Amino acid sequence: MLLTLQSDLQTVRSDRWRYTCWFEFSPQTVSVEENKIIGRELYDHKHDDGNVQHDVENVNVACAAPNAAVVAEHHKQVLGYIKLFPQ
């Protein structure tokens, strides 16, 4: 059995955070299904010194309760981008 999941990701970066949201993608409408979220990633770059060996993106903190407001704000920006630039 072969299972293929159509998905699309959108990422936004602020001074401190990088947020990525994975959405289902509809090949019929050729668009992101905004209400069908597959996964989210949030990485804290507070201590990012620009060194490529730095481990700032090893811990996904999207599900951590203290970051709920950060996720909500960045998700709002992602949805705004999707509406500005529909696929």
N, C-alpha and C positions, 0 to 999 in steps of 0.2 A: 504494500500500500504506500502510495506517495502522498504526502500531505504538504501542500504549499500554502503558506500564509502570505498574503499580500500586505505589506506594511510600508510605512513611511515615517521618517523621523524628522523632527524639527528641533533645533538647538538655539538657545539664546545665551549670551555671555554677558555678565555684568562685571564690575570691577572685582568683586569677590567670588562670584558663583558662576558655574556652568551648569545649565539645566537642559536636559534633553527629554523629549516626550516621544514615545513610539505610538503611532496611531495605526489602526487598520486602514487600508487603502482600498477603495472600490474601483476595480477596473471598468465596471459598467459606467460609472459617472466620471471616472478619471479624477477622483478627488479624495481627500482625506476624510475619514469618518471621525469627526471631532469628538463624538461622544463614545467612541470605542477605543479606549486607551489600552495598549498592550503592556506598556511599562514606562517607568520614569527613572531618570538618573539626575542626581544633584551632587555636584562636587564642590567642596570649599577650597578656594584658592587663596585664603587669607595668608598662608605662609609660603605661597609660591614665589620663589626667588628667581624664576626664569631658568633654572637649571633643569635640563631635560631629564636628568636622573632623579629628580624630585618625585616623591610618591604621592602627590596631592590627589591624583585620580584613582587611587586604589580603594577608597571607601565611599560607596554610594550612600549618601545621607538623606535621600529623598523621603524615606519612610520614618525618619526620626521626628517625633512629635514637636520638638522645639523649632524645626525647620518648616512647619506647615505654612506659615505666612510667606516665607521665601518661595516655596513651591508655588503657592497660589499666585503671587505677583509675577513670577517668571512664566507660569502657565498662561496667565492673562496676556502677556506679551507675545507668546507663541501663537495664541489664538488670533490676536490682532494681526500678526504677520500673515497667517493663513487667509484671513479675510482680505487683506490688502493685495495679496498675490495668489489668487486661486490657481490651482493647477490645471 
